[in-house]
Amino acid sequence: MSRATTKRAATKRAATKRAATKRAAPAGTLVYVGPTLPADEVRALLPGVTVMPPAAVGDILRAAHQRGVKRIAIIDGYFERMAAVWHKEILVAIERGVEVWGASSMGALRAAELAPFGMRGVGVIYDRYRRGTLVADDEVAVAHLPAEVGYRAVSDALVNIRYALELAIAKRLVSRQTATELLARAKATFYRDRSWAALVAGIPKLAGWQRPDRKADDARLLLRKLRAPRKPTRRKLRVPRTWALRQLESLML
């Protein structure tokens, strides 16, 4: 191989490395995720990211005080078997200069609630919460298995059922009246027992249809957004240290 060829190859390798670096997550990006998207897919979509389990109370507060953490993305979060992530701890993270993003599930819910204070939301579910067309937090709730089996969901989120029925109407797979009846039945079912398969059993066009997963799609959209180069911004915010927040800080820090 000639010296010129070697030089061109080295230049190409360097360019490829620079491009890969630009696509990778900046150092200090944490993504809290569980049943919405497999951890391996998160790492593939956002190289260099640190994948965390679903967020619970205190997790974001602790992360915000860790050295080197620059961005936090919340997709999934606990809410029943342990306390949900507090609004105030997210605000503390923003106060400390950490970018906080949310989508899909608990992240979409918190982002819609805290958008005026600087939390950033992504996706259809976030937009609907922000506009008020979605209001109930059980829209995004699912039952899932533990970490040892990848947090696999064992029920279907109402928001996914709702979105699938809207699309099915548009594709003329089902009438609006039937879709309305199915949605009402899903809403009346406890979140742990919601099942698309059980809901549409006996409706061949829906039973055999490859329905969309809106929560997963929104999570992927968030990860692509985080991968794109952008100038970091800092929101000026002062969070009052209430008694409850001071107690949480004393426990977590």
C-alpha positions in Angstrom: 0.0 0.0 0.0 1.4 3.4 -0.9 2.0 6.2 1.6 -0.8 8.3 -0.1 -3.3 5.4 0.2 -2.3 4.9 3.8 -2.8 8.6 4.5 -6.2 8.5 2.9 -7.2 5.4 4.9 -6.1 7.1 8.1 -8.1 10.3 7.2 -11.2 8.2 6.5 -10.8 6.3 9.8 -10.5 9.6 11.6 -13.6 11.1 9.9 -15.6 7.9 10.8 -14.4 8.2 14.4 -15.4 11.9 14.5 -18.9 11.1 13.1 -19.4 8.3 15.6 -18.4 10.6 18.4 -21.0 13.1 17.3 -23.7 10.5 17.2 -22.8 9.1 20.6 -24.3 10.5 23.8 -22.3 13.2 25.5 -20.6 12.0 28.7 -22.9 12.2 31.6 -26.2 11.2 30.0 -28.5 9.0 32.1 -31.6 7.3 30.7 -34.2 5.9 33.1 -36.0 3.1 31.3 -37.8 -0.2 32.0 -40.7 -1.8 30.2 -41.0 0.7 27.4 -37.8 -0.1 25.6 -35.1 -2.8 26.1 -31.8 -1.5 27.5 -29.9 -3.0 24.6 -31.9 -0.9 22.1 -31.4 2.2 24.2 -27.6 1.7 24.1 -27.8 1.0 20.3 -29.7 4.2 19.6 -27.6 6.3 22.0 -24.1 5.0 22.2 -22.2 6.0 25.4 -25.4 6.4 27.4 -25.7 5.1 31.0 -28.9 3.1 31.3 -30.7 3.3 34.6 -33.7 1.4 36.0 -37.1 3.1 36.1 -37.0 6.3 38.2 -38.3 6.3 41.7 -38.4 8.9 44.4 -34.9 10.3 45.2 -33.2 8.9 42.0 -33.2 12.2 40.1 -32.1 14.1 43.2 -29.2 11.8 43.7 -28.2 11.8 40.0 -28.3 15.6 39.9 -25.6 15.8 42.6 -23.3 13.2 40.9 -20.2 14.7 39.3 -20.3 14.7 35.5 -24.1 14.2 35.0 -25.2 16.7 32.4 -28.4 15.2 31.0 -31.2 13.1 32.5 -33.9 11.4 30.4 -36.8 9.9 32.1 -38.8 7.3 30.1 -40.2 4.9 32.8 -40.8 5.4 36.5 -42.2 3.6 39.4 -45.5 4.8 40.9 -47.1 2.0 42.9 -44.7 -0.4 44.5 -42.5 2.5 45.5 -43.0 6.3 45.5 -42.9 8.1 42.2 -40.2 10.6 41.3 -41.0 14.0 42.9 -41.5 17.1 40.8 -39.2 19.0 43.2 -36.2 16.7 42.6 -36.5 17.3 38.9 -36.6 21.0 39.5 -33.4 20.7 41.7 -31.7 19.0 38.8 -32.7 21.8 36.5 -31.5 24.4 39.1 -28.1 22.7 39.1 -27.8 23.0 35.4 -28.7 19.5 34.4 -30.9 19.1 31.3 -34.0 16.9 32.1 -36.0 15.3 29.3 -39.0 13.1 29.3 -41.1 11.0 27.0 -43.4 8.0 26.7 -44.5 7.1 30.2 -43.7 8.7 33.6 -41.3 11.0 31.6 -44.0 12.3 29.4 -46.3 13.0 32.4 -43.6 14.8 34.4 -42.4 16.8 31.3 -45.9 18.1 30.7 -46.3 19.1 34.3 -42.9 20.8 34.5 -42.5 22.2 31.0 -43.0 25.8 32.3 -40.0 25.3 34.5 -37.6 23.9 31.9 -38.2 20.2 31.7 -38.2 19.1 28.0 -40.8 16.7 26.6 -40.7 14.8 23.3 -43.3 12.7 21.5 -47.0 12.3 20.9 -47.9 11.2 24.4 -46.1 14.2 25.9 -47.9 16.6 23.5 -51.3 15.2 24.4 -50.6 15.5 28.2 -49.3 19.1 27.6 -52.5 20.0 25.6 -54.7 18.3 28.1 -56.2 15.7 25.7 -54.7 13.1 28.1 -55.2 13.8 31.8 -55.1 10.5 33.7 -51.8 9.1 34.8 -53.0 5.5 34.4 -52.9 6.1 30.6 -49.3 5.1 30.6 -49.3 2.6 33.4 -48.3 -1.1 32.8 -47.6 -4.1 34.9 -44.2 -5.5 34.3 -41.7 -8.2 35.4 -38.6 -7.5 37.5 -35.2 -6.3 36.2 -33.9 -9.9 36.0 -36.1 -10.5 33.0 -35.8 -7.0 31.5 -38.8 -5.4 33.0 -41.0 -7.1 30.3 -44.5 -5.6 30.2 -47.3 -8.0 31.0 -50.2 -5.6 30.4 -50.9 -3.0 27.7 -50.9 0.7 28.3 -54.2 2.5 27.8 -52.5 5.2 25.7 -51.2 2.5 23.3 -54.7 1.0 23.1 -56.2 4.4 22.5 -53.6 5.3 19.8 -54.1 1.9 18.1 -57.8 2.3 17.9 -57.5 5.8 16.4 -55.2 4.4 13.7 -57.6 1.4 13.2 -60.4 3.8 12.5 -58.3 5.8 10.0 -57.4 2.5 8.3 -61.1 1.4 8.3 -60.3 -1.7 10.2 -63.0 -0.9 12.7 -66.0 1.5 13.0 -65.8 4.5 15.2 -68.7 3.2 17.3 -66.9 -0.2 17.9 -63.6 1.6 18.7 -65.4 3.9 21.2 -66.9 0.8 22.9 -63.6 -1.0 23.0 -61.9 2.1 24.5 -64.5 2.4 27.2 -64.1 -1.2 28.1 -60.3 -0.8 28.3 -60.7 2.3 30.5 -62.9 0.4 32.9 -60.3 -2.3 33.3 -57.7 -2.1 36.0 -54.3 -1.2 34.4 -52.7 -4.5 35.4 -55.4 -6.4 33.6 -55.5 -4.4 30.3 -54.8 -6.6 27.3 -55.1 -5.7 23.7 -55.4 -9.4 22.8 -58.3 -10.0 25.2 -59.9 -6.7 24.2 -60.0 -7.4 20.4 -60.6 -11.2 20.6 -63.4 -12.0 18.1 -62.5 -9.1 15.8 -60.3 -10.7 13.2 -59.1 -7.5 11.5 -57.7 -6.2 14.8 -56.6 -9.5 16.3 -54.3 -10.2 13.4 -53.1 -6.6 13.0 -49.6 -5.5 13.8 -50.6 -2.5 15.9 -48.2 0.4 16.8 -46.5 0.8 20.1 -46.7 4.6 20.7 -44.8 4.5 24.0 -41.8 2.7 22.3 -41.9 5.0 19.3 -41.9 8.1 21.5 -38.9 6.7 23.5 -37.0 6.1 20.2 -37.8 9.7 19.2 -36.4 11.0 22.5 -33.2 9.0 22.0 -32.7 10.3 18.5 -33.3 13.8 19.8 -30.6 13.4 22.4 -28.2 12.0 19.8 -28.4 15.1 17.7 -25.7 17.7 18.5 -27.1 20.8 20.2 -25.9 23.7 22.3 -26.6 23.1 26.0 -28.7 25.7 27.7 -29.1 26.5 31.4 -32.4 27.5 32.9 -32.3 30.0 35.8 -34.3 28.5 38.6 -34.5 28.7 42.4 -36.2 25.8 44.1 -37.5 26.6 47.6 -36.1 24.1 50.2 -39.3 23.0 51.8 -39.3 20.7 54.9 -40.2 17.7 52.7 -37.4 18.5 50.2 -34.9 18.9 53.0 -35.9 15.6 54.4 -35.5 13.9 51.0 -32.1 15.5 50.6 -31.0 14.3 54.0 -32.0 10.7 53.1 -30.6 10.6 49.5 -27.4 12.8 49.6 
